Amino acid sequence: MFQDSPIYDRLIAECGDVPTQVRREAERVSRELELVMRPAQSPGYDRPHSPGTGWQRTAMLPGPRAQ
């Protein structure tokens, strides 16, 4: 991408190849999202669910709220 660029080479040496790290992480997240968002493969199939890992709404008790 930046051939013969001493400034870019120095930044990579000092900070690591941040653009490559970000790209890899974005690809990993994209793969995970594809897996999670994929519709069920067969009728009656239910994805495994572990308690406490999803969003859960809890009721608030009456009275003043703690600040």
C-alpha positions, -999 to +999 in steps of 0.1 A: +000+000+000+027+026+010+058+014-008+090+032-001+075+054+026+099+058+055+073+076+077+048+048+073+075+022+079+085+040+111+049+042+123+045+005+117+077-002+137+066+020+166+029+013+168+023-019+149+003-024+118-029-009+131-048-009+098-041-047+093-051-054+129-084-035+125-091-052+092-086-087+108-108-078+137-136-065+114-134-097+094-137-118+125-167-098+138-183-101+103-179-139+104-194-141+139-223-119+129-230-141+098-231-172+120-254-156+146-277-140+120-280-171+098-315-185+098-321-219+113-311-247+089-340-270+096-376-267+110-377-270+148-341-263+152-334-241+182-300-224+187-283-233+219-289-207+245-271-203+278-288-185+306-276-150+313-259-144+279-287-125+262-305-093+269-328-094+298-352-068+311-355-064+348-383-047+367-375-016+388-387-015+424-410+013+434-396+042+454-368+067+449-340+058+426-304+057+437-282+083+421 
